[in-house]
Amino acid sequence: MKMDASPKQKIDFNNTEVAFRQKSDAELKQAYWLFKIIGSNFLTKVGPPITNFMLNVGLPIQGAIKATIFKQFCGGETIAECEHTIEQLHQGKVGTILDYSVEGEDEEHVFDFTCEEIIRTIVRADGDPRIPITVFKVTGIGRFALLEKLDAKQELNATEKAEFERVKQRCEKICRTAYERKVPVMIDAEETWIQDTIDLLAIEMMMKFNKEQLIVFNTYQIYRHDKLTSLQADLLIAKEADFILGAKLVRGAYMEKERKRAEEMGYLSPIQPDKAATDKDYNEALRFCVANIDRIGFVCGTHNEESSRLLTELIDANDIAHNHPHVYFAQLLGMSDNLSFNLSNVGYNVAKYVPYGPIKAVMPYLFRRAQENTSVAGQTSRELSLISREKSRRGI
């Protein structure tokens, strides 16, 4: 990979011309009204049960969903349908992370299908620089309750042992395909009460496939007060076992659920005491990864402008090329285009998560995105103000 000796320059995350360059006037107007609707807490709370009811009784609303919220946050229902999004992102020098976003399933045949579909994303990415990274969730290929039992150190019966062996086989099949195709794959983080099992699987996969190159990434949810320490400990394991550590750094996705469970079950919450503590650890994790860039490849998965800016400053301060293969920025499709496209515009490696799957199956993901935009302080108003500014600049 050719490395750019990129000039040091202060990045402008408020440049809406760059941020929305790929969007037509019609797409910009649609995004504006969508975020206006998402900004209504009433609709975000009432929308999910109403939508689920209408889908379950077969009312013809899939077309309306596909043309609005699905179009904003998802690439399509199939890999082939994502082509338009892949190319549109590529025009702005942003890569695609194909994310098969079907969740909450429980049957073995579904886990087998999901495993094969994840492999299809890796095969699709092979040889296409527009799709630089892939991703999967362990709960997409294994039963949540089984992982929960393992995390709780409960004895598995013979049937469950065989079941977990199949989970490990699916995980290895995915990671081996990624290794053979030289396509990096990220293992997403999940709830704390199944995460230890996922972490062990991820380390095992890295030991097998990250010897010569960066293939497998584990995910660190830094809103947990123990995850900066985990990252540091995992680097020691990587040095000892002689592999490259792959780390995706995120703040986290299950905060309310985690706090509620800890309170109900009477154990110490795994979540940081406040946002400032999360921000502090997240930024410290970035410093740690940059300081160990020869041994750690990392993805800065964030919608936080301050952390994004800090990483650009750390890269420049350490004379690291903007397109160093061990550093990626990542955001979700449909959100924070001001970060993604302004970073890619000055040569950083950037990719967007592009979820896809059947509309009904992807609805839980879409509801989380809508709720995230209202629960994360200022996210909706931030998106709206940037879109409004670009509409004014264009005079539409």
Salt bridges, closest charged atoms under 4 A:
ASP4 OD1 - LYS2 NZ 3.49
GLU17 OE1 - ARG393 NH1 3.98
ASP25 OD1 - ARG394 NH1 2.88
GLU77 OE2 - LYS66 NZ 3.04
GLU81 OE1 - LYS66 NZ 3.08
GLU83 OE1 - ARG124 NH2 3.04
GLU83 OE2 - ARG130 NH1 2.85
GLU87 OE1 - ARG130 NH1 2.79
GLU103 OE2 - ARG368 NH1 2.79
GLU108 OE1 - ARG166 NE 2.59
GLU108 OE1 - ARG170 NH2 2.82
ASP112 OD1 - ARG170 NE 2.88
GLU116 OE2 - LYS173 NZ 2.60
GLU117 OE1 - ARG120 NE 2.79
ASP126 OD2 - ARG181 NH1 3.01
ASP128 OD2 - ARG124 NH1 2.90
ASP128 OD2 - ARG130 NH2 2.99
GLU148 OE2 - ARG261 NH2 3.64
GLU155 OE2 - LYS161 NZ 3.62
GLU160 OE1 - LYS149 NZ 2.90
GLU163 OE2 - ARG143 NE 2.77
GLU165 OE1 - LYS168 NZ 3.84
GLU172 OE2 - ARG176 NH2 2.94
GLU172 OE1 - LYS208 NZ 2.69
ASP188 OD1 - LYS248 NZ 2.60
GLU191 OE2 - LYS257 NZ 2.63
ASP199 OD2 - LYS227 NZ 2.97
GLU204 OE2 - LYS208 NZ 3.95
ASP226 OD2 - ARG224 NH2 2.86
ASP242 OD1 - ARG295 NH1 3.53
GLU264 OE2 - LYS260 NZ 3.26
ASP279 OD1 - ARG251 NE 3.03
ASP279 OD2 - LYS275 NZ 2.74
GLU284 OE1 - ARG287 NH1 3.67
GLU305 OE2 - ARG309 NH2 3.63
GLU305 OE1 - ARG382 NH2 2.62
ASP316 OD1 - HIS322 NE2 2.98
ASP319 OD1 - LYS8 NZ 2.94
ASP337 OD1 - LYS352 NZ 2.81
GLU372 OE1 - ARG369 NH2 2.82
GLU390 OE1 - ARG393 NE 2.85
GLU390 OE2 - ARG394 NE 2.78
